[in-house]
Amino acid sequence: MNIAIIRSDTTEIQPDSYNSQELGLAKALSDLKHNVIIFSASVTENLHKTTNIPTNEGSGTITIELLPYSALPAIDYLLYKKIRASIQKHQIDLLHINEENNPVTAQLAWLSYRLKIPFVLYHGMYEVPSGKARQAYELAHRMLFRPFIRKLCIQVFCKTTSARDFMVHRGYPNAKVLPVGLDTSAFSQPAYSDWKQALEIPEISSVVLYIGKLEKRRNTVFLVKLAKALEDRNVHFIIAGDGPEKNAAESYARENEVSNVSFPGKLSQDQLPDLYRVSDIFVLPSNYEIFGMVLLEALYFGIPSITTKTAGARDIVNDEKTGRLMDNIDVASWADEITDMLNSNNKDITRQHCKGVFQKNYQWSILASHYMNTLEKSAMESTNV
């Protein structure tokens, strides 16, 4: 089968994109002998470029095709310019469209109808977008496009339980949860680092880790305040990443003389395995996450997480061995949870449990098989109607 995975935002995918969900699914589908073409926006104006991705022997092919697009700046959405010709050129059998509530989904649903190619949705959003422009588009989408999309879509996959409930409420009763997987091949050749030595962390100290963009949505300064609250308990925070809140976080640490926090900056993928392995707890105090790939990384390396009740976290951190879900962003309650987890006598059991949860639920190979089995079942049910 020739499957097209169509991105619906204005960012450009690259062959080495970090933890790309499209590439992760494409690799697993190619191992099942399907050919996958990923259509993505091109950040270079009017550039139309094709790149072939190496695959395992005997597998299907993977192609990334960058397409020119027309931007809709008020709502940060797009419409592709040449996608119909590309779909026909690749003789696509199935369209896989990311996210339901945007103009490109309506565009692809129309092409699906015209070209008689079935399509599926893979949806992650679980709240109506904020802002007047997006809410105005949401109203138009609901009235003009959603009935048409709902009628033609053969299957809705949702990244989380929250997203599934959101889509069921929007009139897609066949929505099913298909979580995001993690492509662990990026960790296969780690660069050795003794992080405690490199960051001058005392050997006796436990390590609390954050990896990701340093931005207000993820409450970066709060992490430094949390480190300050645990300064006398042999706990050291590593806040890895870059972003608009980095200066504010570093300034707070400097002005308040927070001695138990390090900012190693943005790290390459091969630097992450040893950083996870030296850590005891992962923290993600985020206001909103469609999924939260870093929670999967922590799970893969056997690290429990303390995080807020965002969509992905509710599914990933679903028992006390995989971590804790917090009701709010409060220094005292987070400090108590970190202390409680660090005082646990079951650290080895916790690590093995986290790794087992990942192996069972979040490998792309398992998810791709479930994806195809669900489509086959949907096709059989539609034939029998």
Buried (B, 14 or more C-beta within 10 A) or exposed (E): BBBBBBBBBBEBBEEEBEBBBBBBBBBBBBBBEBBBBBBBBBEEEEEBEEEEBEBEEEBBBBBBBBBBBEEBEEBBBBBBBBBBEBBEEBEBEBBBBBBBBBBBBBBBBBBBEEEEBBBBBBBBBBEEBEEEBBEEBBEEBBEEBBEBBBEBBBBBBBBBBBBBBBBBEBEBEBBBBBBBBBBBEBBEEBEEBEBBEEBEBEEEBBBBBBBBBBBEBBBBBBBBBBBBBBBEBEBBBBBBBBBEBBEBBBEBBEEEEBEBBBBBEBBEBBBBBBBBBBBBBBBBBBEBBBBBBBBBBBBBBBBBBBBBEBBBBBBBBBEBBBBBBBEEBEBEBBBEBBBEBBEEEEBEEBBEBBBBBBEEBBBBEBBBBBBBEBBEEBEEEEEEE
